[in-house]
Amino acid sequence: MSETHVLIVGAGPTGLVLALELARRGVDFRLVDRAPERSRASRAIAVQARTLEMLDLMGLGGDTLQAKGHPVSGGSIFERSGTRRIVHIDFSDLPSRYPMMLLLPQWETEEVLQTALAARGGRIERGLELSAYSTSDRGLIARLSGPAGEARAIAAKWIVGCDGGHSRVREIAGISFAGSTYENVFALADLRIDGEIVEDEFQVFTHEDGPLAIFPLGGGLYRIVADNPPASFGDDPSLADCQALVDARGPAGLRLRDPVWMSRARIHRRSAGQLRRGRVFLAGDAGNLHSPAGGQGMNTGMQDAFNLGWKLALATGGVASEDLLDSYEAERQPVEDAVVRASDFITRAVTLGPGAARFLRDHLAPLLTGLPAVERRIGENLAELTVRYRDSRMVIDRGVRGATLQAGDRAGDFELAGRVGGRLFEQFTDGRHVALIFGGGHTERLGQALQARFGAWLRVLPAQSLTAGYGTEAALYLLRPDGIIGLRCAAGAEPLDFVEAYWARLSGQTPAREIAVA
Ligand SMILES: Cc1cc2nc3c(=O)[nH]c(=O)nc-3n(C[C@H](O)[C@H](O)[C@H](O)COP(=O)(O)OP(=O)(O)OC[C@H]3O[C@@H](n4cnc5c(N)ncnc54)[C@H](O)[C@@H]3O)c2cc1C
């Protein structure tokens, strides 16, 4: 029987990100997928700014994906066929190197990830379907069937179910998946359109039968999505069906042609009762399914994997505490719950039938979202830049005067001064923590002490001058490999002891000296 540390079931975007994170840390893993080849279905098209930043932190470069996709600077929701704008979303001011929503068919995103995985020596084993697993004294034994139906067994210390909404891993683990299926049916198509359409924004047109959305994919290609298509619009729709929908609900004068992909889908909102049971984890759609409204599904799945990857790598190295592994669910499930709620709200708001609620939406929304602060906040939320884990056991906050960034927040990227150069987010390529020291006279000694004591798992950057967001006094920030501030502490507050305490939480070891940490 073959053996591995981590068996990843499913090579969609979630499984690929996890494999990449393990590969760069030299962790032994297997990545299996039952499909003999990658699906060419377009599916998710929105790549959010935080996902592009994540690719920077992974050492892949968000600009690799950016070069393939079509960026939009915002989106508008119109009352009926473009007559009056009721909501505007702005990405152009996002506090990120990527002030955009990038539009790119899912299979192309997966292809970029797969190519990067090959460059790191990893591969997908296709045609292998997990059917069962059992627990042994050495870990888990997974049963799979091969391309010709032959039985295979793999012994693994950990199994991660990245196997989508119908997850077999979740089913075998006996984890519930409560929620519901929306009544709405959605029509989707990627095709070319002749006529006047803005290229710099996505547009949604509300209509009494259901909204129609148009997303520019670049090169004359567009995604159309419509709720509640007529009964004649079957599972295998025709170009004429799509044309009729756009004629009825969209702006006048658009001619559709050359369809690449047309489909009809039901959507769901469901959450797993647990994301970890013993040695088994769930990530991506296997753990949470939400409405595609807001374009979050694929992005949150990849970020689940990004959160789990470095923790599992420490576990396979024998140094992760149970607290660290539990923090995966503790940190990600609240984020997923919020996405389920927000995408549900958006779905219901744009699909409102005639009545008082729709009247309020059409008349109140322009007033509220017309406020620049509200418009910006909606953009930041959709871009997933506001995700934070301030309540996590795996972050320690000791306060820094004048700082707006706290432990648990996404670190702010900036150009580094001194001999390292480049941007902060480029400093994570070896998968270790990063120690950032700001200002003050004795910072060099602090850096040397950190390097000597903790150099195996963290990288110390040369001291930086005080930077916006990080406060107005000399301070130490310890950044986790996922770009989250794991510890912040003023330089005058015995930072070495706090790093010791942080490491104790990660590893489950007793700290060299007990200190009071919230
Ligand atoms: C029609 C449609 C439109 C969508 N549009 C959007 C959108 O606009 N925006 C958005 O964010 N999201 C959208 N989504 C959702 C998005 O596609 C998913 O959130 C995303 O694919 C989740 O990635 P994943 O890797 O978790 O799962 P998946 O992509 O489902 O990958 C799971 C993989 O596991 C494999 N697998 C399953 N069972 C087994 C097994 N037993 N053994 C081995 N392998 C197995 C499968 O073959 C598959 O490759 C859409 C989905 C659909 C269906």
The ligand as an ORCA input file, in Angstrom:
! r2SCAN-3c Opt
* xyz 0 1
  C     -22.798     26.764    -13.240
  C     -21.945     27.311    -12.150
  C     -21.612     28.660    -12.112
  C     -20.818     29.190    -11.090
  N     -20.515     30.510    -11.090
  C     -19.752     31.038    -10.106
  C     -19.355     32.402    -10.080
  O     -19.705     33.162    -10.984
  N     -18.560     32.847     -9.061
  C     -18.108     32.014     -8.065
  O     -17.348     32.429     -7.179
  N     -18.479     30.709     -8.044
  C     -19.267     30.207     -9.036
  N     -19.566     28.900     -9.027
  C     -19.058     28.093     -7.920
  C     -17.605     27.690     -8.135
  O     -17.517     27.063     -9.384
  C     -17.189     26.784     -6.976
  O     -17.294     27.531     -5.768
  C     -15.764     26.231     -7.115
  O     -15.662     25.366     -8.211
  C     -15.378     25.449     -5.845
  O     -14.134     24.856     -6.024
  P     -13.765     23.497     -5.268
  O     -12.365     23.214     -5.694
  O     -14.055     23.643     -3.830
  O     -14.757     22.392     -5.844
  P     -14.955     21.883     -7.334
  O     -14.559     22.912     -8.311
  O     -16.347     21.343     -7.396
  O     -13.922     20.680     -7.474
  C     -14.131     19.439     -6.849
  C     -13.294     18.393     -7.566
  O     -13.378     17.174     -6.816
  C     -13.489     16.090     -7.703
  N     -14.152     14.988     -6.962
  C     -15.411     14.971     -6.491
  N     -15.645     13.815     -5.817
  C     -14.509     13.105     -5.858
  C     -14.116     11.819     -5.348
  N     -14.971     11.051     -4.621
  N     -12.871     11.370     -5.591
  C     -11.995     12.115     -6.311
  N     -12.310     13.340     -6.825
  C     -13.544     13.829     -6.592
  C     -14.291     16.636     -8.871
  O     -14.050     15.894    -10.071
  C     -13.786     18.069     -8.960
  O     -12.710     18.216     -9.883
  C     -20.354     28.346    -10.057
  C     -20.671     26.978    -10.093
  C     -21.449     26.460    -11.119
  C     -21.771     24.979    -11.137
*
